[in-house]
Amino acid sequence: MESAPSLCRDCITLFDGGKRCPRCHSPRVISHPELYDLSIAHMDCDAFYASVEKRDNPELRDKAVIVGGGKRGVVSTCCYIARIKGVRSAMPMFQAMKLCPEAVVVRGRMEVYVEVSRQIRAFMKELSPIIEPLSLDEAFIDLTGTTRLHGEPPAAQMARLVKRMERELGISGSIGLSHNKFLAKIASDQDKPRGMSVIGRAETEAFLERQKVGVIWGVGAVTRQNLERDGIRTIADIKRRDRKDLIKKYGAMGERLYHLSRGKDTRRVAVDRGLKSVSNETTFFDDTGDSDILDGHLWRLSEKVSDRAKAKELSGRVVTLKLKTAKFKLITRRTSLSAPMQMADTIYKTARHLLEGELTNGPFRLIGVGISDLADARTVAETPDLLDPDAPKRAAAEAATDRIRERFGTQAIRKGRALR
């Protein structure tokens, strides 16, 4: 039997077979029959915000670190030490501290995270121009046709990328490699941190059949609960259902489930040149009209929207609040700003004002926030809002350009986070 193509992730040596690298003898070897042929990658930084904080403060290296805080705040992210104790992103801070009372809580420094993200993105662009950022710390990259250009297959290019990230930036990342976006993203979660995982064409369906439905991108807690109520707990359960029945029961999601359960994903890695809006929403397990609960979710969603907008170098002039009542009535409210922005602080405060006018219509089962009427952030970052004299300082905290940070300083981030 022919040995499978192999790659040493430490010295980037390509060879056939073996559990250790023949050159450096490292055990960090990945082997797969399709290793040299797969070209759609997903790179996900490992506990990104917390990793940056540990990098910049060596005293935190061996401690549980939570990035977040505030009176009604939530966990933005946490290191793997805290995750072992059960702490997770988006968890209320009071709950996180009960699970891990010894944790060191650090307020986020968004301007630093954005700059590190830009550096990582620059490394990626040296490999391929076809990059689709999902947030500051993760992105898809299409490496089709780059083997001849770089003299090595995509797997080696990605291993070299994360090695460079560790060496030059002090940040580690995990890689997923496959033949489409859906599978590449799943693969990157298979071996974290500092991992690399491959899902080939030949094994796609057999691999998926063993997975829970929650592995499908877009199937959140509420959707998973509904599927399980109908007896669908694994992807194998989906495959046993007729396509028409899935569509009748779940609409567009049913169509999506049918195809993804078979590993079929025709979406291309998109540079998002035609993006119309950036948004995020969450559906509650239990309907709620509690102002504090809604406020906490609104801040978390605003952070996510801001995070994605910064990663895509976009600003928006229109802020939209989306609510769905317990009786499934959809409420959409929007307002226009005097200038495009991408700041979490501004998104949150604007959406919060819209929310205050709708609280009497609760309880709600869903809340969402988004920005639209988008513009290139690089062309509008210098434009001050004359009606808001503090806007330039808050922009310095989040806008993510060296020139603005040098002008206004980095302490502005404290003011924005103090609103929590």
N, C-alpha and C positions, 0 to 999 in steps of 0.2 A: 504494500500500500504506500502510495506516495506521501511524503511528509508534507504537512500543511505549511504554507508561507508563515513566517514568524517575524516579529519585530521586538527589539529590545527598547523599552521606553526610556532607559537611562542613557545609552550611548547611540541610539537611533541606528542600530545595525540591523540589516535585513538578512534573514537566513532561512533555511528550511528545517523545521522540526526542532525538538529539544526543549527542555524546561528551563535551561539557563542559557544566557547569552554566551556564544563561543568566544567573544571578544573581551567583554568585561566581567563575565560570569555572574551578572545580575539575574535574580529570579524574576524581575519585573518584565516578563515576556508575555506577549499576546500572540496567539496562533489561531488562524482561521483559514479555511479553504478559499474564502473570497476576500481576504484581507487586502489584497492589492487592487481589487476591482471596485470597491464601494467608494462613493465620492460625495455623499451628502452627510455633513457633520453637524453636530450640535455641541457647542462648548458651554459649560455651565461652571462658573466660578464656585469654589467651595466656601460656603458661609461668608459671602463677599464682604459685607460691611464689617462683620466681626474680625475677619482676617486682616482687613486694612488696619483696624484698631490695634490688633495684636502686633502687626508689623511695626507700627509707629510707637508702640509702648511695650517694650520687651517684658516689663513686669507683669503683663497680662497673659503671657504666653501659655502658662500652665493652669490658668484659671478659667472658670466658667464665665463667659462674657455674653451679656445681652445688650443689644443695641435697641434703644427705644426710650421709654420713660414717660413721665407726665402723669398728672392726676388721673386722667381717664385714658391714658395711652395704651398702646398695644405694642407687642414685640415686633420690631421691624425685621430683625434676624437675630440669630444667636449662633455661637460656636458649637462644635460637635460635642464638647464636654457637657454643655447645657442641654443639648438634644438628648443625650443619654438619660437625663433626668426627666425627660418628657416635655421640655419646653419646645414650642413650635412658633413659627412666624404667624402673625396676626392674633396670637393669644393675648388676652388682657394681661396687663402687667401684674396685677395683684395675684392672678392665678399662677403666672410664671414664677413669681417670688415664693409662693407656697411650695412649688415643686422643687425649686432650686434656691433656697434662701441664701446660700453662700455666693451667689452670682454677683459679679461686678456689672452694674448697669452703666452704660455709656450713652450719652446723647449723640445722635448722629451728626456727622460732618459731611453733608451732602456735597459740598463743593470739592472735597477731597475724593469722594467716591466717583464723582463725575469725571474728574481728571484721570484717575486710574483707569476708568472705563474707556476713555478716549485713547489712552496709550495702548490698551489691549486691542481696541478696534483698529488702530494704526498697524499693529503687528499683523492682524488678520488681512488687512488690505494689501499687504505685501504678498499674500498667498493667492487671493482672489478678490475681484471687485464685487462679486455677488454675495453680499452679506445681508442678512435680515435680523436686526436686533430685536429681541423680545423685551429686554429691560437693560439696565446698566450692566448686569452680570451674566447675561446669557445671549447667545445669538446662533442662528443657523449660518452655515457657509457652504456654498456649492463649489466643490473643487473639481468638477468635471472638466477634463481636458488639461489639467494643470501638471500632470505627470511629466510630460515632455518639457514643459517650461522650467520646472524646478528639479528635474532629474531624480525624482523619487515619488512613490505613490502617495495619495492623500493621507493614508494612515500615518506614514512617516512625517508628513508635513504637520499634521495635527499634534503628534507627539513632540515634535520640535517646537511647536507653538507654546504648549503648556510648560515645556522645559525652559523656554525663554522667559515666560511670565514669572516663573519662580526665581530665575536667576536675576532678572533685571528689575522686577517689580515686587518680588516677595509675596506673590499671590499664586495660589494653586488653583487648578481647574480640572474638571472631569470631562471626558470626551465620549460621545456616542457617534458611531459610524454605521450607516446603513444605505439603503437604496431609495429611501424617501424620508420626508421630514417627520412624519408620525413615528416611525421606528427609530430614527436617529435620536429623537428626544427621549423616548423610552430607554434607549440604550445608555444614555448619559446618566441615568438614575440607577443603573444596575450595579455600579462599582464606584462608590464615593466614600471618602474623598480621594483625590489624586488617581482617579481610575480611568480606564479606557475599556469600552465594551463594544462589541460588534454584533449586529444582527444581519445575517446574509439572506439572500433571496430564497435559497433552498430550505432554510429552517423557519421561515417567517410564520407560516400557519401553525406549525407544531409548537413554536415558542409562544405564540399568542394564545393558543387554546388553554394554556396553563395559567394565564393571567386573570386577575380579578377585573371587573368592568371599570373600576376606578382608575386603571392605568390609561384609559382612553382620555386624550386631551379634551377637556370641555365637560367631562362627566364629574361634576362636583358632588358634594355630600347629599344635596337634595335629590338630584337626578339619580344618583346611585341608590338612594333610599326607595325611590319610585320603581326603579328597575328590579330591585330585590323583592319588593312587594309583589311584583309580577313573576317572581321565580327566576329572574335573570341575575346571577351572581358572578358568573365567569364569562369570558369571551366565547368559550365553547357553547354556553347557553344561548348566546346571541346567534351563533352560526346555525343552531338548530331551528331558529325561527324563520318563517317565510318573509321574504323582502316586503311584500305587499302588507303583511300583517304588522311589520315593524313601522312602516310608513303610516299606516292607518292609526296605530296606537300612539306613536311619538312624533309624527310629522317629519320635518326636515332632520331632526335628530335621529329618527329611525333610519332614514336613508344613509346618514353618516355612519351610524353604528353598523349597518350592513356591510359597507365597504371597508371600514377600518378594522372590523373583526377579521377580515380576510387579508389584512395588511396592504390594502390598496389606498394610496394617497397620491392624487395627481397634482397637488399644489406644488408650485415651484417656489424656490427660495426667492422671495421678492424683496427688492430694494425699497419698496413703499413710495415710489415717486408719486403715485396717484392717491395716497392716503387722504381720506376726507375727515376723519375724526380719530380721537384716541379716547377710549373709555374703559370703565371697569364697573362691575356690579356684583352684588352678592345676594343670594336668596337665604332667608332665615329658616331654621328648623321649626321655630315657633313664631307666629306673628307677633309683632311688637310695636307699641306706640311710645315706648320709653325714650324720652329725649336724650338721656345720657347714652343709652345703648346705640341709638341711631347716630349720635354725634361721634362716638368712637369709631363706628364703621365708616362714617363719612370721612373722617381724617385718614383712615387707612386706605380707603379707595382713592382719595385725593393724592396721597403719596404715590400710589401705584401709577396713576395716570401721569403724574409729574415725572416719575421715574422713566416711564416709557417714552414720554415726549422728549426728555433730555437725551435718551439713548438714540432717538431718531432725529435729533436736532430740529425739533419742531416747537412752535408756539401757537397758541390758539386765542382768538378774540372772543369766542362765545363759550360760556360755561353752561352745561346742561345738567339738571337734576332729574333723575328718573325714579319714580316710586310705583309700586304695585300694591294695592290695598288687599286686605284679607278677602274681599269679594272679587279679586282679580281685575279691578278697575285700574287701568294704566294712567298715571299722571306724569306729564312731562312739563318741566318748567325750564326756561332758559333766559339768560341775560347776556347782553353784549358789554364788553369792557372797552375802555378808551384806547387800549393798545394790546396787541397780542402778547401773551405771557405763557410761561411753562412752570411757574412756581407753585409748589404744593400749598404754601401759605395762602396765596391768592385764590387758587381753585377751591380750597376748603372754605375760606371765609365767604366767598361768593355763593357757593352751594349751600352753606349753612344758612345764609340769609333767605335763600329760596325755600329751604326746608322749614324754617320757622313759620312760613305762611301756610304750610300744609299739614302741620302736626295734628290739627283737629280732624283731619280726614283719616287718621289711623284707626286701628293698627295696620301695619304694613308687613308684607311678606317678602318684599324685595326693595333694595335701594341701590342706585347706581349714579355715577357721575362721569362726565366726559367734557372734552373740549373740542371745538370745531372751528371752521373758518381759519384753517391752518396756514402758517407761513414759516419760512425758513428762519429758525431762531438766530442764526448767525447774522441775518440782515436786520433783525429788530431788537437785538439785545441791548443796543446802545440808546434806544429811544426811551426817554424817561416819561413817566405819566405825570403831567403837570398838576393833576388834581390829587395826586398822592405823593407828597414830598418824601415819604419814607421808602417809596418803591425802589429807588436806586440801591439802597443798602440791602434790601431784601433780595433784589436781583443778584447782588454780588454774592450772597450766600448760596444761591442755587443756579445761577445762569451758566456756570461751567466754562468760562473763558478766562485765560490767564490775565488778560488786560483788565477785565472787570474786577477780578479778585485782587490784583495789585492796587487798584484804585480805591476799593472800598474795604479791603481787609477781610479776614475770615471769621471774625467774631459775630458777624451779622446772623449766622446760623442760629446763634443762641436766642435771638429775638424771635425768629419764626417758630422755633420749637417751644418757646416759653408759652405760646398760645395754648399748648396742651395742658 
